């Protein structure tokens, strides 16, 4: 090939790579933030809070009315298991 062909090819490459590259965002176009209506969520949390307050008030009135029932339940639930009861009522199956 002649010098002219080489020169033409070099000029093509120069023009091809000297052009400013179009910046394509590899992550795609940016999404616009949408402001969602959060009033139903706020209403739900307000409802939950009022119910919790009502439960707390009910618990408070219950504890003021009868503090002995809780103590009784606590003492009953913490009794140690008595193994002697099982030993005394030994119900092993005996075949004739």
Backbone atoms as SQL, in Angstrom:
CREATE TABLE atoms (id INTEGER PRIMARY KEY, chain TEXT, resi INTEGER, resn TEXT, atom TEXT, x REAL, y REAL, z REAL);
INSERT INTO atoms VALUES
  (1, 'A', 1, 'UNK', 'N', 0.810, -1.197, 0.000),
  (2, 'A', 1, 'UNK', 'CA', 0.000, 0.000, 0.000),
  (3, 'A', 1, 'UNK', 'C', 0.858, 1.268, 0.000),
  (4, 'A', 2, 'UNK', 'N', 0.302, 2.254, -0.575),
  (5, 'A', 2, 'UNK', 'CA', 1.057, 3.501, -0.705),
  (6, 'A', 2, 'UNK', 'C', 0.921, 4.341, 0.558),
  (7, 'A', 3, 'UNK', 'N', 1.717, 5.400, 0.602),
  (8, 'A', 3, 'UNK', 'CA', 1.670, 6.321, 1.743),
  (9, 'A', 3, 'UNK', 'C', 0.294, 6.972, 1.866),
  (10, 'A', 4, 'UNK', 'N', -0.342, 7.244, 0.739),
  (11, 'A', 4, 'UNK', 'CA', -1.641, 7.913, 0.743),
  (12, 'A', 4, 'UNK', 'C', -2.683, 7.034, 1.430),
  (13, 'A', 5, 'UNK', 'N', -2.643, 5.713, 1.165),
  (14, 'A', 5, 'UNK', 'CA', -3.607, 4.798, 1.777),
  (15, 'A', 5, 'UNK', 'C', -3.394, 4.765, 3.289),
  (16, 'A', 6, 'UNK', 'N', -2.108, 4.654, 3.688),
  (17, 'A', 6, 'UNK', 'CA', -1.801, 4.663, 5.124),
  (18, 'A', 6, 'UNK', 'C', -2.268, 5.961, 5.764),
  (19, 'A', 7, 'UNK', 'N', -1.964, 7.081, 5.049),
  (20, 'A', 7, 'UNK', 'CA', -2.330, 8.383, 5.600),
  (21, 'A', 7, 'UNK', 'C', -3.846, 8.500, 5.749),
  (22, 'A', 8, 'UNK', 'N', -4.595, 8.001, 4.748),
  (23, 'A', 8, 'UNK', 'CA', -6.054, 8.059, 4.807),
  (24, 'A', 8, 'UNK', 'C', -6.573, 7.234, 5.992),
  (25, 'A', 9, 'UNK', 'N', -6.002, 6.034, 6.141),
  (26, 'A', 9, 'UNK', 'CA', -6.438, 5.158, 7.248),
  (27, 'A', 9, 'UNK', 'C', -6.122, 5.799, 8.597),
  (28, 'A', 10, 'UNK', 'N', -4.949, 6.404, 8.712),
  (29, 'A', 10, 'UNK', 'CA', -4.560, 7.064, 9.960),
  (30, 'A', 10, 'UNK', 'C', -5.514, 8.220, 10.242),
  (31, 'A', 11, 'UNK', 'N', -5.872, 8.994, 9.215),
  (32, 'A', 11, 'UNK', 'CA', -6.795, 10.112, 9.403),
  (33, 'A', 11, 'UNK', 'C', -8.172, 9.615, 9.867),
  (34, 'A', 12, 'UNK', 'N', -8.624, 8.474, 9.286),
  (35, 'A', 12, 'UNK', 'CA', -9.913, 7.911, 9.706),
  (36, 'A', 12, 'UNK', 'C', -9.879, 7.533, 11.191),
  (37, 'A', 13, 'UNK', 'N', -8.776, 6.879, 11.589),
  (38, 'A', 13, 'UNK', 'CA', -8.653, 6.467, 12.991),
  (39, 'A', 13, 'UNK', 'C', -8.596, 7.680, 13.909),
  (40, 'A', 14, 'UNK', 'N', -7.862, 8.710, 13.494),
  (41, 'A', 14, 'UNK', 'CA', -7.736, 9.915, 14.315),
  (42, 'A', 14, 'UNK', 'C', -9.098, 10.567, 14.493),
  (43, 'A', 15, 'UNK', 'N', -9.852, 10.704, 13.398),
  (44, 'A', 15, 'UNK', 'CA', -11.164, 11.345, 13.519),
  (45, 'A', 15, 'UNK', 'C', -12.115, 10.480, 14.353),
  (46, 'A', 16, 'UNK', 'N', -11.945, 9.159, 14.209),
  (47, 'A', 16, 'UNK', 'CA', -12.830, 8.262, 14.967),
  (48, 'A', 16, 'UNK', 'C', -12.574, 8.383, 16.470),
  (49, 'A', 17, 'UNK', 'N', -11.317, 8.411, 16.870),
  (50, 'A', 17, 'UNK', 'CA', -10.998, 8.393, 18.304),
  (51, 'A', 17, 'UNK', 'C', -10.830, 9.777, 18.906),
  (52, 'A', 18, 'UNK', 'N', -10.765, 10.832, 18.070),
  (53, 'A', 18, 'UNK', 'CA', -10.679, 12.183, 18.620),
  (54, 'A', 18, 'UNK', 'C', -12.061, 12.725, 18.974),
  (55, 'A', 19, 'UNK', 'N', -13.116, 12.093, 18.432),
  (56, 'A', 19, 'UNK', 'CA', -14.460, 12.578, 18.726),
  (57, 'A', 19, 'UNK', 'C', -14.746, 12.433, 20.211),
  (58, 'A', 20, 'UNK', 'N', -15.400, 13.446, 20.776),
  (59, 'A', 20, 'UNK', 'CA', -15.750, 13.307, 22.196),
  (60, 'A', 20, 'UNK', 'C', -16.734, 12.155, 22.378),
  (61, 'A', 21, 'UNK', 'N', -16.405, 11.292, 23.304),
  (62, 'A', 21, 'UNK', 'CA', -17.250, 10.117, 23.535),
  (63, 'A', 21, 'UNK', 'C', -18.555, 10.552, 24.197),
  (64, 'A', 22, 'UNK', 'N', -19.625, 9.921, 23.763),
  (65, 'A', 22, 'UNK', 'CA', -20.902, 10.185, 24.413),
  (66, 'A', 22, 'UNK', 'C', -20.889, 9.453, 25.747),
  (67, 'A', 23, 'UNK', 'N', -21.051, 10.240, 26.790),
  (68, 'A', 23, 'UNK', 'CA', -21.015, 9.623, 28.117),
  (69, 'A', 23, 'UNK', 'C', -22.326, 8.896, 28.368),
  (70, 'A', 24, 'UNK', 'N', -22.262, 7.572, 28.330),
  (71, 'A', 24, 'UNK', 'CA', -23.437, 6.769, 28.654),
  (72, 'A', 24, 'UNK', 'C', -23.282, 6.319, 30.093),
  (73, 'A', 25, 'UNK', 'N', -24.257, 6.641, 30.912),
  (74, 'A', 25, 'UNK', 'CA', -24.189, 6.243, 32.321),
  (75, 'A', 25, 'UNK', 'C', -24.336, 4.723, 32.396),
  (76, 'A', 26, 'UNK', 'N', -23.325, 4.030, 32.917),
  (77, 'A', 26, 'UNK', 'CA', -23.409, 2.567, 32.942),
  (78, 'A', 26, 'UNK', 'C', -24.522, 2.051, 33.845),
  (79, 'A', 27, 'UNK', 'N', -24.957, 2.872, 34.782),
  (80, 'A', 27, 'UNK', 'CA', -26.024, 2.445, 35.692),
  (81, 'A', 27, 'UNK', 'C', -27.410, 2.825, 35.172),
  (82, 'A', 28, 'UNK', 'N', -27.452, 3.417, 34.008),
  (83, 'A', 28, 'UNK', 'CA', -28.737, 3.818, 33.461),
  (84, 'A', 28, 'UNK', 'C', -29.120, 5.203, 33.936),
  (85, 'A', 29, 'UNK', 'N', -30.234, 5.709, 33.455),
  (86, 'A', 29, 'UNK', 'CA', -30.651, 7.058, 33.862),
  (87, 'A', 29, 'UNK', 'C', -31.053, 7.085, 35.331),
  (88, 'A', 30, 'UNK', 'N', -30.822, 8.237, 35.942),
  (89, 'A', 30, 'UNK', 'CA', -31.162, 8.368, 37.359),
  (90, 'A', 30, 'UNK', 'C', -32.672, 8.417, 37.522),
  (91, 'A', 31, 'UNK', 'N', -33.150, 7.689, 38.517),
  (92, 'A', 31, 'UNK', 'CA', -34.585, 7.695, 38.777),
  (93, 'A', 31, 'UNK', 'C', -34.929, 8.909, 39.633),
  (94, 'A', 32, 'UNK', 'N', -36.039, 9.523, 39.300),
  (95, 'A', 32, 'UNK', 'CA', -36.488, 10.645, 40.113),
  (96, 'A', 32, 'UNK', 'C', -37.163, 10.102, 41.359),
  (97, 'A', 33, 'UNK', 'N', -36.876, 10.733, 42.484),
  (98, 'A', 33, 'UNK', 'CA', -37.486, 10.309, 43.732),
  (99, 'A', 33, 'UNK', 'C', -38.949, 10.728, 43.750),
  (100, 'A', 34, 'UNK', 'N', -39.792, 9.773, 44.111),
  (101, 'A', 34, 'UNK', 'CA', -41.226, 10.050, 44.176),
  (102, 'A', 34, 'UNK', 'C', -41.603, 10.238, 45.635),
  (103, 'A', 35, 'UNK', 'N', -42.284, 11.336, 45.916),
  (104, 'A', 35, 'UNK', 'CA', -42.756, 11.555, 47.289),
  (105, 'A', 35, 'UNK', 'C', -44.078, 10.830, 47.449),
  (106, 'A', 36, 'UNK', 'N', -44.031, 9.724, 48.192),
  (107, 'A', 36, 'UNK', 'CA', -45.245, 8.949, 48.397),
  (108, 'A', 36, 'UNK', 'C', -46.068, 9.556, 49.526),
  (109, 'A', 37, 'UNK', 'N', -47.349, 9.322, 49.456),
  (110, 'A', 37, 'UNK', 'CA', -48.256, 9.808, 50.495),
  (111, 'A', 37, 'UNK', 'C', -48.168, 8.865, 51.688),
  (112, 'A', 38, 'UNK', 'N', -47.652, 9.357, 52.811),
  (113, 'A', 38, 'UNK', 'CA', -47.422, 8.499, 53.976),
  (114, 'A', 38, 'UNK', 'C', -48.494, 8.669, 55.039),
  (115, 'A', 39, 'UNK', 'N', -49.601, 9.330, 54.717),
  (116, 'A', 39, 'UNK', 'CA', -50.628, 9.526, 55.747),
  (117, 'A', 39, 'UNK', 'C', -51.235, 8.216, 56.229),
  (118, 'A', 40, 'UNK', 'N', -51.501, 7.192, 55.364),
  (119, 'A', 40, 'UNK', 'CA', -52.048, 5.946, 55.906),
  (120, 'A', 40, 'UNK', 'C', -51.101, 5.281, 56.895),
  (121, 'A', 41, 'UNK', 'N', -49.813, 5.347, 56.603),
  (122, 'A', 41, 'UNK', 'CA', -48.829, 4.745, 57.505),
  (123, 'A', 41, 'UNK', 'C', -48.830, 5.480, 58.840),
  (124, 'A', 42, 'UNK', 'N', -48.865, 6.810, 58.778),
  (125, 'A', 42, 'UNK', 'CA', -48.878, 7.592, 60.016),
  (126, 'A', 42, 'UNK', 'C', -50.142, 7.311, 60.818),
  (127, 'A', 43, 'UNK', 'N', -51.271, 7.159, 60.114),
  (128, 'A', 43, 'UNK', 'CA', -52.520, 6.845, 60.819),
  (129, 'A', 43, 'UNK', 'C', -52.415, 5.487, 61.494),
  (130, 'A', 44, 'UNK', 'N', -51.805, 4.519, 60.790),
  (131, 'A', 44, 'UNK', 'CA', -51.649, 3.183, 61.365),
  (132, 'A', 44, 'UNK', 'C', -50.805, 3.240, 62.635),
  (133, 'A', 45, 'UNK', 'N', -49.677, 3.949, 62.571),
  (134, 'A', 45, 'UNK', 'CA', -48.811, 4.031, 63.753),
  (135, 'A', 45, 'UNK', 'C', -49.500, 4.763, 64.897),
  (136, 'A', 46, 'UNK', 'N', -50.289, 5.777, 64.577),
  (137, 'A', 46, 'UNK', 'CA', -51.030, 6.484, 65.622),
  (138, 'A', 46, 'UNK', 'C', -52.029, 5.545, 66.280),
  (139, 'A', 47, 'UNK', 'N', -52.707, 4.722, 65.466),
  (140, 'A', 47, 'UNK', 'CA', -53.670, 3.758, 65.997),
  (141, 'A', 47, 'UNK', 'C', -52.976, 2.750, 66.908),
  (142, 'A', 48, 'UNK', 'N', -51.828, 2.248, 66.449),
  (143, 'A', 48, 'UNK', 'CA', -51.070, 1.285, 67.265),
  (144, 'A', 48, 'UNK', 'C', -50.655, 1.926, 68.581),
  (145, 'A', 49, 'UNK', 'N', -50.210, 3.180, 68.518),
  (146, 'A', 49, 'UNK', 'CA', -49.770, 3.863, 69.732),
  (147, 'A', 49, 'UNK', 'C', -50.926, 4.032, 70.710),
  (148, 'A', 50, 'UNK', 'N', -52.107, 4.395, 70.195),
  (149, 'A', 50, 'UNK', 'CA', -53.253, 4.559, 71.095),
  (150, 'A', 50, 'UNK', 'C', -53.626, 3.228, 71.733),
  (151, 'A', 51, 'UNK', 'N', -53.564, 2.145, 70.938),
  (152, 'A', 51, 'UNK', 'CA', -53.885, 0.831, 71.509),
  (153, 'A', 51, 'UNK', 'C', -52.879, 0.435, 72.573),
  (154, 'A', 52, 'UNK', 'N', -51.601, 0.724, 72.318),
  (155, 'A', 52, 'UNK', 'CA', -50.578, 0.421, 73.324),
  (156, 'A', 52, 'UNK', 'C', -50.825, 1.222, 74.594),
  (157, 'A', 53, 'UNK', 'N', -51.186, 2.497, 74.423),
  (158, 'A', 53, 'UNK', 'CA', -51.476, 3.328, 75.592),
  (159, 'A', 53, 'UNK', 'C', -52.660, 2.765, 76.373),
  (160, 'A', 54, 'UNK', 'N', -53.699, 2.316, 75.640),
  (161, 'A', 54, 'UNK', 'CA', -54.866, 1.742, 76.311),
  (162, 'A', 54, 'UNK', 'C', -54.476, 0.477, 77.081),
  (163, 'A', 55, 'UNK', 'N', -53.662, -0.369, 76.448),
  (164, 'A', 55, 'UNK', 'CA', -53.224, -1.598, 77.120),
  (165, 'A', 55, 'UNK', 'C', -52.406, -1.273, 78.364),
  (166, 'A', 56, 'UNK', 'N', -51.513, -0.279, 78.236),
  (167, 'A', 56, 'UNK', 'CA', -50.695, 0.104, 79.385),
  (168, 'A', 56, 'UNK', 'C', -51.576, 0.636, 80.510),
  (169, 'A', 57, 'UNK', 'N', -52.591, 1.418, 80.162),
  (170, 'A', 57, 'UNK', 'CA', -53.502, 1.945, 81.178),
  (171, 'A', 57, 'UNK', 'C', -54.266, 0.799, 81.839),
  (172, 'A', 58, 'UNK', 'N', -54.708, -0.174, 81.030),
  (173, 'A', 58, 'UNK', 'CA', -55.427, -1.322, 81.582),
  (174, 'A', 58, 'UNK', 'C', -54.517, -2.133, 82.500),
  (175, 'A', 59, 'UNK', 'N', -53.273, -2.320, 82.080),
  (176, 'A', 59, 'UNK', 'CA', -52.312, -3.046, 82.920),
  (177, 'A', 59, 'UNK', 'C', -52.085, -2.296, 84.230),
  (178, 'A', 60, 'UNK', 'N', -51.969, -0.977, 84.136),
  (179, 'A', 60, 'UNK', 'CA', -51.755, -0.176, 85.338),
  (180, 'A', 60, 'UNK', 'C', -52.917, -0.302, 86.299),
  (181, 'A', 61, 'UNK', 'N', -54.152, -0.265, 85.780),
  (182, 'A', 61, 'UNK', 'CA', -55.316, -0.378, 86.662),
  (183, 'A', 61, 'UNK', 'C', -55.401, -1.782, 87.248),
  (184, 'A', 62, 'UNK', 'N', -55.042, -2.794, 86.457),
  (185, 'A', 62, 'UNK', 'CA', -55.061, -4.168, 86.973),
  (186, 'A', 62, 'UNK', 'C', -54.040, -4.353, 88.087),
  (187, 'A', 63, 'UNK', 'N', -52.848, -3.789, 87.878),
  (188, 'A', 63, 'UNK', 'CA', -51.805, -3.966, 88.893),
  (189, 'A', 63, 'UNK', 'C', -52.178, -3.221, 90.173),
  (190, 'A', 64, 'UNK', 'N', -52.867, -2.076, 90.040),
  (191, 'A', 64, 'UNK', 'CA', -53.284, -1.346, 91.237),
  (192, 'A', 64, 'UNK', 'C', -54.406, -2.092, 91.960),
  (193, 'A', 65, 'UNK', 'N', -55.300, -2.727, 91.194),
  (194, 'A', 65, 'UNK', 'CA', -56.453, -3.380, 91.798),
  (195, 'A', 65, 'UNK', 'C', -56.046, -4.635, 92.567),
  (196, 'A', 66, 'UNK', 'N', -55.243, -5.488, 91.940),
  (197, 'A', 66, 'UNK', 'CA', -54.912, -6.761, 92.596),
  (198, 'A', 66, 'UNK', 'C', -53.443, -7.128, 92.375),
  (199, 'A', 67, 'UNK', 'N', -52.565, -6.613, 93.226),
  (200, 'A', 67, 'UNK', 'CA', -51.151, -6.975, 93.081),
  (201, 'A', 67, 'UNK', 'C', -50.855, -8.387, 93.587),
  (202, 'A', 68, 'UNK', 'N', -51.784, -8.991, 94.340),
  (203, 'A', 68, 'UNK', 'CA', -51.510, -10.303, 94.924),
  (204, 'A', 68, 'UNK', 'C', -51.623, -11.415, 93.890),
  (205, 'A', 69, 'UNK', 'N', -52.478, -11.252, 92.872),
  (206, 'A', 69, 'UNK', 'CA', -52.653, -12.335, 91.900),
  (207, 'A', 69, 'UNK', 'C', -51.372, -12.582, 91.119),
  (208, 'A', 70, 'UNK', 'N', -50.673, -11.520, 90.764),
  (209, 'A', 70, 'UNK', 'CA', -49.416, -11.694, 90.033),
  (210, 'A', 70, 'UNK', 'C', -48.401, -12.427, 90.902),
  (211, 'A', 71, 'UNK', 'N', -48.357, -12.062, 92.183),
  (212, 'A', 71, 'UNK', 'CA', -47.401, -12.717, 93.078),
  (213, 'A', 71, 'UNK', 'C', -47.739, -14.198, 93.216),
  (214, 'A', 72, 'UNK', 'N', -49.031, -14.515, 93.307),
  (215, 'A', 72, 'UNK', 'CA', -49.440, -15.915, 93.415),
  (216, 'A', 72, 'UNK', 'C', -49.019, -16.689, 92.175),
  (217, 'A', 73, 'UNK', 'N', -49.270, -16.101, 90.996),
  (218, 'A', 73, 'UNK', 'CA', -48.908, -16.773, 89.747),
  (219, 'A', 73, 'UNK', 'C', -47.402, -16.991, 89.678),
  (220, 'A', 74, 'UNK', 'N', -46.638, -16.008, 90.102),
  (221, 'A', 74, 'UNK', 'CA', -45.186, -16.129, 90.044),
  (222, 'A', 74, 'UNK', 'C', -44.708, -17.249, 90.959),
  (223, 'A', 75, 'UNK', 'N', -45.295, -17.335, 92.170),
  (224, 'A', 75, 'UNK', 'CA', -44.848, -18.369, 93.105),
  (225, 'A', 75, 'UNK', 'C', -45.247, -19.752, 92.606),
  (226, 'A', 76, 'UNK', 'N', -46.431, -19.851, 91.961),
  (227, 'A', 76, 'UNK', 'CA', -46.862, -21.147, 91.445),
  (228, 'A', 76, 'UNK', 'C', -45.984, -21.604, 90.290),
  (229, 'A', 77, 'UNK', 'N', -45.586, -20.685, 89.438),
  (230, 'A', 77, 'UNK', 'CA', -44.826, -21.078, 88.253),
  (231, 'A', 77, 'UNK', 'C', -43.388, -21.449, 88.604),
  (232, 'A', 78, 'UNK', 'N', -42.881, -21.007, 89.752),
  (233, 'A', 78, 'UNK', 'CA', -41.477, -21.252, 90.089),
  (234, 'A', 78, 'UNK', 'C', -41.276, -22.424, 91.041),
  (235, 'A', 79, 'UNK', 'N', -42.311, -23.254, 91.230),
  (236, 'A', 79, 'UNK', 'CA', -42.134, -24.400, 92.123),
  (237, 'A', 79, 'UNK', 'C', -41.211, -25.416, 91.464),
  (238, 'A', 80, 'UNK', 'N', -40.223, -25.949, 92.197),
  (239, 'A', 80, 'UNK', 'CA', -39.357, -26.970, 91.605),
  (240, 'A', 80, 'UNK', 'C', -40.132, -28.264, 91.402),
  (241, 'A', 81, 'UNK', 'N', -39.738, -29.015, 90.386),
  (242, 'A', 81, 'UNK', 'CA', -40.429, -30.262, 90.082),
  (243, 'A', 81, 'UNK', 'C', -40.039, -31.317, 91.106),
  (244, 'A', 82, 'UNK', 'N', -41.040, -32.007, 91.634),
  (245, 'A', 82, 'UNK', 'CA', -40.789, -32.997, 92.686),
  (246, 'A', 82, 'UNK', 'C', -40.697, -34.382, 92.050),
  (247, 'A', 83, 'UNK', 'N', -39.467, -34.949, 92.046),
  (248, 'A', 83, 'UNK', 'CA', -39.255, -36.266, 91.445),
  (249, 'A', 83, 'UNK', 'C', -39.738, -37.375, 92.376),
  (250, 'A', 84, 'UNK', 'N', -39.813, -37.078, 93.659),
  (251, 'A', 84, 'UNK', 'CA', -40.251, -38.110, 94.611),
  (252, 'A', 84, 'UNK', 'C', -41.690, -38.528, 94.339),
  (253, 'A', 85, 'UNK', 'N', -42.511, -37.614, 93.826),
  (254, 'A', 85, 'UNK', 'CA', -43.900, -37.939, 93.516),
  (255, 'A', 85, 'UNK', 'C', -43.947, -39.041, 92.463),
  (256, 'A', 86, 'UNK', 'N', -43.092, -38.936, 91.457),
  (257, 'A', 86, 'UNK', 'CA', -43.076, -39.958, 90.400),
  (258, 'A', 86, 'UNK', 'C', -42.574, -41.280, 90.972),
  (259, 'A', 87, 'UNK', 'N', -41.532, -41.228, 91.822),
  (260, 'A', 87, 'UNK', 'CA', -40.979, -42.464, 92.391),
  (261, 'A', 87, 'UNK', 'C', -42.017, -43.174, 93.253),
  (262, 'A', 88, 'UNK', 'N', -42.801, -42.414, 94.023),
  (263, 'A', 88, 'UNK', 'CA', -43.771, -43.049, 94.920),
  (264, 'A', 88, 'UNK', 'C', -44.924, -43.661, 94.129),
  (265, 'A', 89, 'UNK', 'N', -45.321, -42.997, 93.050),
  (266, 'A', 89, 'UNK', 'CA', -46.416, -43.546, 92.239),
  (267, 'A', 89, 'UNK', 'C', -45.827, -44.200, 91.002),
  (268, 'A', 90, 'UNK', 'N', -45.007, -45.205, 91.218),
  (269, 'A', 90, 'UNK', 'CA', -44.336, -45.882, 90.114),
  (270, 'A', 90, 'UNK', 'C', -45.349, -46.750, 89.382),
  (271, 'A', 91, 'UNK', 'N', -45.598, -46.421, 88.131),
  (272, 'A', 91, 'UNK', 'CA', -46.619, -47.161, 87.382),
  (273, 'A', 91, 'UNK', 'C', -45.971, -47.917, 86.230),
  (274, 'A', 92, 'UNK', 'N', -45.045, -48.812, 86.551),
  (275, 'A', 92, 'UNK', 'CA', -44.437, -49.614, 85.492),
  (276, 'A', 92, 'UNK', 'C', -45.384, -50.736, 85.123),
  (277, 'A', 93, 'UNK', 'N', -45.390, -51.054, 83.838),
  (278, 'A', 93, 'UNK', 'CA', -46.303, -52.087, 83.357),
  (279, 'A', 93, 'UNK', 'C', -45.657, -53.447, 83.589),
  (280, 'A', 94, 'UNK', 'N', -46.339, -54.297, 84.333),
  (281, 'A', 94, 'UNK', 'CA', -45.807, -55.646, 84.599),
  (282, 'A', 94, 'UNK', 'C', -46.693, -56.662, 83.886),
  (283, 'A', 95, 'UNK', 'N', -46.052, -57.492, 83.093),
  (284, 'A', 95, 'UNK', 'CA', -46.817, -58.517, 82.374),
  (285, 'A', 95, 'UNK', 'C', -46.932, -59.766, 83.233),
  (286, 'A', 96, 'UNK', 'N', -48.028, -60.470, 83.189),
  (287, 'A', 96, 'UNK', 'CA', -48.200, -61.683, 84.008),
  (288, 'A', 96, 'UNK', 'C', -47.308, -62.828, 83.518);
